[in-house]
Structures are given as C-alpha cells and as structure tokens.
Amino acid sequence: MPQTVQTVDLAHTSGLYYGPATISSGRVLHISGQPGNTKDAHVPSDYESQIHLCLFNLRKLIIAAGADIKDIAKLNVYIVDYDAKNRKHARPIQRFFGKHRPAQTLVPVPKLAVPEWLIEIDAVVALPDQPSAPMLPAVAECVDVVIIGGGLAGLTAAHEVIRAGLSCIVLEARDRVGGKTWSLPTADGKGTIDVGAAWINDTNQSRIYALAKRYGAEVIVQNTTGTAVLEDFDGSVKPFPYGELQDFGEATTKSVAEIRDMCEADCQAVDTWLPKDTTLDSLTFEAYLRSRGATKTAIGTATVWTRAMLGLEPSEVSALYFLNYCKSGGGLLQMRSDRKDGGQYLRIRGGTQTFAKGLAASLPPGIVRLESAVQTIVQVNDGRSVKVQSNGIVYSARKVISTIPGPALKNITFYPPLPPVKRAWSESLYYGYYTKAMMEFKKPFWVERGFCGLAQSFIGPAGVIRDSSIPQDKQYVLTCFMGGDPGRVWAGLSTPEREEALLKQLSKLYGVSTLEEQFIRMTAYEWVHDEFAGLGCPCTSLPPGVLDSLGGDGLRAPTGNLHFAGTETAGEWKGYMEGAVRSGERAASEVVGELKGPVTARL
Amino acid sequence: MPQTVQTVDLAHTSGLYYGPATISSGRVLHISGQPGNTKDAHVPSDYESQIHLCLFNLRKLIIAAGADIKDIAKLNVYIVDYDAKNRKHARPIQRFFGKHRPAQTLVPVPKLAVPEWLIEIDAVVALPDQPSAPMLPAVAECVDVVIIGGGLAGLTAAHEVIRAGLSCIVLEARDRVGGKTWSLPTADGKGTIDVGAAWINDTNQSRIYALAKRYGAEVIVQNTTGTAVLEDFDGSVKPFPYGELQDFGEATTKSVAEIRDMCEADCQAVDTWLPKDTTLDSLTFEAYLRSRGATKTAIGTATVWTRAMLGLEPSEVSALYFLNYCKSGGGLLQMRSDRKDGGQYLRIRGGTQTFAKGLAASLPPGIVRLESAVQTIVQVNDGRSVKVQSNGIVYSARKVISTIPGPALKNITFYPPLPPVKRAWSESLYYGYYTKAMMEFKKPFWVERGFCGLAQSFIGPAGVIRDSSIPQDKQYVLTCFMGGDPGRVWAGLSTPEREEALLKQLSKLYGVSTLEEQFIRMTAYEWVHDEFAGLGCPCTSLPPGVLDSLGGDGLRAPTGNLHFAGTETAGEWKGYMEGAVRSGERAASEVVGELKGPVTARL
C-alpha cells in the first residue's frame, strides 16, 4: 500500500517517538478534539483512564474513515494541569503510534470544554486510497476449512472439523507446531524447559488435562511445600507461609486483604463471555484500585499480579478487562493459585509442546503445512468461499478459522478489509512486556533451605519466581517472570547482565551467597520479538473503553466466513492452554454447525 | 513556480501581517510544535531569544521537507504568560513571513511541554512539487568563470581570475558597477556624496587602501577634532570629548564602561572565520547584555551600536553574530572608531565608487555586462559545468562565483535547489532598517561651534551622526544614520517630514536655532527597497541559533561548482568594502585553485 504519511527528520531527531514533521498526501481526515469519555459520555475522574479512552475514541474515528494509525499526520494533545515531571500521556500515545511517528504538539491548557475533561486530542490523518481486490494466482487446492495457526487452538479445531467429516488444512507460519507452547532441551539435553505455556490443572482445565492423558504426558505437581518470600518496596525480604498473605503489619495486611477480596468479588460478578460494566471499563485497573482506597502496598501487590499475568502495569489495562481475565480462570485467587484447581498446579515432564505434537501426529497426513504464513485472505463476494494465500499458493475454503493473536492479524491483508468493529478490537489489543527466564541450577538450594521457591517482588527484576524443577530428571529450575516496567529495564541489559541481575536477586531472596557456583544456564525466549505471536505473550490486553464500546464478543464474532479462535478469544482460561483448546472447539463448532447444519439455517 | 498557498482576505483584513485564512493544495507538511531551543536542546531563559530559535527550528524543517516560507498555510503560536501589551513575537514572525501571509492562531497557554519553554510554534505547510530542471535556450557563450555581481567582491574576483589566465565575465544586474558603493553628485554637481559605503582606513584595511592608491583616490581624514554630543533618553543633550565615554554620572558611566569592555573581551575571544559558542548564539545581543547585568543606559549605548552598524535593535540579532561581526573589524572599539585603524578613519574625495569604476575600467573589454540580472543557475549533472541564464542568454562556465547578498539569492532559481544548509543559512540572513541621510549645509556650523560633528542619540531619529564634509570642495555634510526602531518611524514620514525631523534633531544637538537657512539638500538612498542588494544594507545579520546549528562557514562554503563571496562572507571587515574585496580574493582563489590545481586534487 502506498505510504500516505512520511516522517521528516533532522540529524538529531530520529530518537523521538513522534516526528518533528510529517508529509501527508491525498484526502485528509480532520478529527475533532476527542475527550477521554466512554461511548455514553461517561468521564472517569482518573487522568490515565481518560488518556486511554481518548486514544480509543481517536482510533474508532480513524478506523471508521478507512484509515490506520500509520496514516496519522499530526496529533495535538491538550492537557489540563500538565505536569512535565509526570508525563503520563507519553507511554499510551507511544504505544498507540507503534512504530509510526507522526508530528505532535502538546498544549497545556487551564481547562477544556467540559470541566471533567483532563485531556483532549485532535488529529489530522491522511486517508489511504480504497484498497482494491488483490490479484491472486489460481486456486491450487480446495478444502472445506482452512485453519490458520498450528497451535493448540488450530490443531484442536482441525480434529473437530475432521471428526465432523469435513476436509481441512492447517497453515502454520513456523517450522513447528505448538504456537506459544514450545519445549526446549535443558543444558544436559536430558530434560525439557517450557519457554512458553507451562502449567495446567486436572479439574477445571478438563480439555487440556484430557490431552495430557491422551498423549501420555507425565504431570508434576507444583511444589508449594515450604516458605514463600516477598521482596518489599525497600528491598527487604520477608518470608511468609505459602497461600497466606504476607505480613505487612496489621493495618496494611488488612487493606491488602480487603482489596484482594474486593477484586475477587468484582471479578466473580463479571460475565466472562459478555463482560459489561461501563464504570469498570472506563477505568484502568490502577484507577479502580485507587478509587476503592487501595494503599501503596495493596497497589504494589496488585502490580505483582498484572506484571506476572499480563506483563502490564495496573495503569495500562482496563479494570473490567483484567477482572474478566481473572474470571475466565475462575477468579483472581484460583487463576493465581499453584494448588489443586489453580492455574499453576501441574507441569508436564516432557514439556507442554507434547500436546500440540500429539494433536498434529494424530491428524491424517498432509493436513498440517508448516512454514506457511498467510499473507492474504479474500472473502469472495459470492459469500460462499474464501481464498487464502500463503507463499504464493492459493487455497479456496468454505470457511476459515484464524487462531492467530489479534496483533498478528496486521500481518495479513484482508479483502474486503475487516469490518470496523473487528479492526477496532484487534488493533486495540496489545501485549505488555513479559519474559520468563528459566534458571537451571545444580541443586535445589531453595528447597534445602526450606523455601517452596515461590517469590514475589515489588521491585524486580523478577516480579514472580516459581520452582519449575523436575526432580525425577535431576533438573532444578527457578522460573523468573519479568513483566511490566522492571521487565522492560531488565530487557535493556545484555545477556550476561540479565543473568547477573537475576542471580543477584535470587541470592538475596533465598539467602545464598554462592549462587554462581550452583548456576548452570539461563534459558529464555523473548516472545516480544516473535512476529507470529503478535510480538508478545501470554495474552493480549485491552485498555479502557474497548469492551464497553464494542461489546464483549467483538473479537470472537465471525466476519462472513471468517471465524476466530485462540486463547484470547476464550471465555474460560484466557491466556492459558485450556483457553486455546476450548476456543478451537468453539470455532470448529461454529464452522461445522454452519457447514453441516440444516439448510434452512442459511436462508 | 505554481503557488501552493493562497491567502484569503476579507474587506478589512489585508492590513494584517498574516492572513485570516489560506488555501493550500497538494501534499502537506505537518510540523510538530517547535520550541525555542538550540540543536542540543539548550533553552535560553530569555523569551525573545526563544522566539528566534523557535522560528529557526521551524525554518529548518520547512527547508528539510523541500518547502519554503511562502508554502506555509497555517501557524499556531503557543505563548506562556502572554502579554497583549508587549507582543514580542509579532516582529520576528512577521520578518520570518516576509511578504507571505499565512493563516495564524495565537494561543496563550499556562505552560508548555517543558517548563523552560516560553513559546512553541507548529505549522501546516503545503509542499511544492519537486522542481524539474528548467528548460534553457542553447548556450551562447562559454567561459571559465561566471561572476555574479559587479561590486567590489565581483570585480576583485574578476581581476584575480584573469590574472590566473582564466576567462570570465561579470554579470551585473544594475546599470552601473559598485554594488553597495554608489557616489552621487552634490547639489551643486561639483562634489560627490556616497549613499552607500563611505569609510576606509590605511592600515588594517590594506586591500581597499591599495585600491585607493591604485586608482589615485584622494583620502580625507575623518574629523574627530572637537566635542561630540549625546542625546539621552529624556532628550537632554550632553557634550563629551571625542573618544571618551559620556558622563552619565559615576555609577552609570562605570556600568557602561564595564559592558563595553565585556563586549570587547568577548568579541576578541571569537574565531571570526568559525565562530562557535552555543550559549552566546542562543541569546539575542540584548538578552546577553541583560544576562550580564547591563543597565538601561548600557543597553541604550549598545542599541546605538547595533542600530548604526546593522540597523537592528539588540533584540533582533544573535549575540554571537554581533560579537563576531565586531571581531571581523578588529573588535567593537576598532570597528566603531573614527580614528587611525578604525572603521571610519578615511573618506574618499571623489566617492567610493571610484574603486569599482577603476577595477571595471582596468579589466579587458567585454568582461563586465551591465543590466544582466541572473534568473537561473543550473549545475549540470556532469559535475563539470554550470549554466547561468540572464535575460534569455545562457552562459556556460566551469565555475560560478556569486557575490550577491544572501537575501538576493532568492531572486535566482537554482537547479538542483541549493542544499538545505545553504538555504537555511541564506534564508535566515536579514537586514535591519538602515538609511543614511546626507544633510548638505552651506556652512559647517557645528565646526564653528566646536563640535566634531559626531553625535549619538538614544531616541533618534538619527542614532549616530558623522561629519562627512569635503572642505576642499566647500561641501559641508552631516551624515545621519537612521537605524532600527527610530529609523523605521522616520521611514514612515514623507520626504519633507523626514528633512524636518532631522533638521529639528540637528538643531537641538548643536544648539542652532536657524538651521533651515543653512540647509541645502538631503540626499538619501533607501537600500531597503533595493532588490539587488537583497533589500537592505550595509550587511545582513543572523538571529540566534543559525551559527550554532549550521556552523560558522555555511554561507561561505562552495556548493558543487558554485562559490560564494560578498562582504557578508568575509572573515575580516564584514559589512565593509575591505571585506568585500577580501571575499572576492578568497573566492577567486578557491576557483583558480580548483581549475588550475593539480589534477589529482579532483580525483
């Protein structure tokens, strides 16, 4: 597509997240000042929540006009009571821009049109030409269903489609199946380390546990015997019994418990399939906590949650989205639990990629096509077929199931373009910073000292640490979760510095001074650089405003003959393998229902 | 070139320096808010200095994008602590616009993105189409060097080129040689009056003095015998001995002396060929004086300097530029001195145009072509020749030397366009208001009363007055220098009113009540309306930021086969005839060196 906006730089300006100037061509979209309100003009009193709402309002107009973020030529940002020392607007706007660098002017103002408004943004956008239908080569192969993505969602869907007697192929971009499950060998080559999804349970995660049984996976119960530790804001280390609250002193501990219980109660009230609560969705999770009187320590605790679960600061995610995310795993406490029924109860001795490998191997031959990234999807205007192009080969299908993460949809050209609601949904999804580093040691020194291995830190680099050893294999591993701001700082280090920083933290947390001698190797895979994952993991999030404005099922809803799966579309266990499997079943059921259902249903 | 921006006016709006609306077409350049900082993000605390830096930052982006001031469609000016009674932004912006009148909105704001920023400007600019190579008629004549401008720089260069055995022509736009030296007859037709450059010396101005000797010019020593006078802010007239400081009372006089000595010391520290000092260049000369604690009287004194030397208020010129300008003449004191070694030591009885006439007459015939303004210069892309078009005639040359003032470069279409640094330099150059009025009298009444003729005034209309009589010819003249703000006020008068205003001032300064009877005639030429001089004299100036951002030799540096001379490019005696001659020698030496130098130098 021809470039509509081009950034002009001088010698010293290329480091700015916006451009000193841009050149636009063609028709121009002029956007009125957009405040940070919901679609019903509700204005949260919180400034950061308003920033997110404001940007989403801008995004909706840009999409409605047929343009894209990359077409923005100029942004004017009007801020009330602007504080140069606390530039809260910069990160959300930078994330909104992505790699695009439009021109920008910040104008501090004494007030705006409505007293409650704290930020307003207007924009000039260069409209791209209406896309024309891509010219595709002749169809090489016809199937009932093309499934995009050979992860757990896609492979599960393939099994369901085949089981219904329909034909399908699975187009997988990578040279392996498994998507965000990926099991790599340990240093000695004898064990496995899961650089992606790692935990399941055997009760409410029935689908994935069924796969574990079907493919003979040996499960390991997560170690919760022993003491857990907390690293406080001041760096002090406090042991606490696993499963209980840390002792912050009576008043603080009570306030943390209250906030935890409030979050639990509020998330239980959410309908995970169709979350709807304008007030909760108008606030960031942090603003929600503050509005309920959360103390610094309570917010610190909640920050450990968002960093370890989504790689985000609490100020970066909609309160409704976060509570709904928790609800999808049965609630905050259950999703965070390492015990029976909890999200981190069992690990897989041979690695979780066992599931995808088993699923793929048990499909008829020729169905899974590796190294087959999809470039183009054309919904033919007879309404009965879809053409999918991958590496110059065109497949024709009656239905397509995309299982790729929302942000990765940008890698595909859709014709006609995806409808505005779908675009607004998928383009609003984003990942935080989230990396797991698996630290292999010669001995489980923490166990020897009475620790279960679980640690939480308010300061990082790791926000959460879990034992992921496989004692039968003499494999002793601590998995360190780096998420959010401390994760971003850690990501800026070289590999030796990263190792050193983690060893230093572990050494302090478990009171061991000679860790270097015990240390074997650090294994980490940075999903933030993985194009096919949509540049992140484990699951995307939404800022305030999207759920409320677009409804809770906008990402999941089919578009013509295009259906959507993947763990982020799941109603249960979003971000988990269980959610991926269930989403694959659900999408397959939609497709099978439509292709095999009574003819009258289509009239 | 087709118009990209057109001003829309209503009946009552044509008097505005900006337009109420504009129409733009084509591609659009959107410029982010530009603050008043240096290229290293240094922000002077002075508001006026920031205005100049801000506009220069805007200019750089406009040029970088391939546009021009005339392409500006809209400007938004954001000002902190805006004072409607003291609209300091208006004049610099008006000068920046020139005759172009874009749309503009002024937005007073409580603060800007960075606490130190006091002004920020963003803009919308309509981009012109990329220019294509002009279609030129066939080449009529080939020479080694085409020299543009038949003033002292161009004629000197021609002599040097010829002496090196190369061929050249001099294309002069006017119907005379001499450029900004121009000698007109006195009222009786017997004497001459220099309406342009008038003074030389016989020591450190060796090149021009050599011309004086070569062409038999009779020199007249400037009269410094007798008392000088000062007109103070309150209009009171105070005599003082020539060469000494005026008596403002002990404390004030001391403060004036300190500021003068500080300027002298600071200008001596500047490298006149490559001036570099980020702090000095970030400030206007006035802000520099204020930052050093200059009193009102000291600033008044400094204002006399900038008005009489450059036609500017101290708030209109970079401190570094002004100090460097002084340094080029040996320092503030020497450049301002009317005595031996000083800038105003000797005059020429037959007028200073004698030099140019002598130089032109001693060239081989046919070299100087009068009334030959250049319209187009095309650097042919073989890198070996330049085509110069004047009045439909095309000359081909191996080298071109332009001696025209920076602002006059706009009258020529260059292909390819001049590079951004050259454009930013030349387009930033501007003249202040500066007119000399030569008042002829029947008798030297001031001499008869014991005055040397030198007067200085804080209030004007004339800021400086000098005796420029030629007693041998019974020609009694006071040259009144109107510069800066009082000059602009005087320029708004009719000719009889101008005469009356000056006679009134002279009458007061020298205590003579019957001046009308003595008065013969006023002779003045307004260089501010002279297109070929670039609409001003004696020399262009730069606002803050340019020298620091572009380096000190950006105007002088050649561009391909295009070389640059003229007094403003001189390292010594900028703005003086000496500087013009030396610049012509320097440019000729560049050209001769490249055309006659060893072949290896070009490989």
Chai-1 contact restraints between the chains, C-beta under 6 A:
chainA,res_idxA,chainB,res_idxB,connection_type,confidence,min_distance_angstrom,max_distance_angstrom,comment,restraint_id
A,V8,B,A64,contact,1.0,0.0,6.0,A-B,restraint_1
A,V8,B,A65,contact,1.0,0.0,6.0,A-B,restraint_2
A,H12,B,K39,contact,1.0,0.0,6.0,A-B,restraint_3
A,P20,B,S32,contact,1.0,0.0,6.0,A-B,restraint_4
A,P20,B,L61,contact,1.0,0.0,6.0,A-B,restraint_5
A,A21,B,L29,contact,1.0,0.0,6.0,A-B,restraint_6
A,A21,B,I31,contact,1.0,0.0,6.0,A-B,restraint_7
A,A21,B,L61,contact,1.0,0.0,6.0,A-B,restraint_8
A,T22,B,H30,contact,1.0,0.0,6.0,A-B,restraint_9
A,I23,B,R27,contact,1.0,0.0,6.0,A-B,restraint_10
A,I23,B,L29,contact,1.0,0.0,6.0,A-B,restraint_11
A,S24,B,V28,contact,1.0,0.0,6.0,A-B,restraint_12
A,S25,B,R27,contact,1.0,0.0,6.0,A-B,restraint_13
A,A73,B,H30,contact,1.0,0.0,6.0,A-B,restraint_14
A,K74,B,H30,contact,1.0,0.0,6.0,A-B,restraint_15
A,A84,B,V114,contact,1.0,0.0,6.0,A-B,restraint_16
A,A84,B,P115,contact,1.0,0.0,6.0,A-B,restraint_17
A,A103,B,H30,contact,1.0,0.0,6.0,A-B,restraint_18
A,A103,B,I31,contact,1.0,0.0,6.0,A-B,restraint_19
A,A103,B,S32,contact,1.0,0.0,6.0,A-B,restraint_20
A,Q104,B,S32,contact,1.0,0.0,6.0,A-B,restraint_21
A,T105,B,S32,contact,1.0,0.0,6.0,A-B,restraint_22
A,T105,B,G33,contact,1.0,0.0,6.0,A-B,restraint_23
A,T105,B,D122,contact,1.0,0.0,6.0,A-B,restraint_24
A,L106,B,A113,contact,1.0,0.0,6.0,A-B,restraint_25
A,V107,B,Y78,contact,1.0,0.0,6.0,A-B,restraint_26
A,V107,B,V109,contact,1.0,0.0,6.0,A-B,restraint_27
A,P108,B,V109,contact,1.0,0.0,6.0,A-B,restraint_28
A,P108,B,P110,contact,1.0,0.0,6.0,A-B,restraint_29
A,P108,B,K111,contact,1.0,0.0,6.0,A-B,restraint_30
A,P110,B,P110,contact,1.0,0.0,6.0,A-B,restraint_31
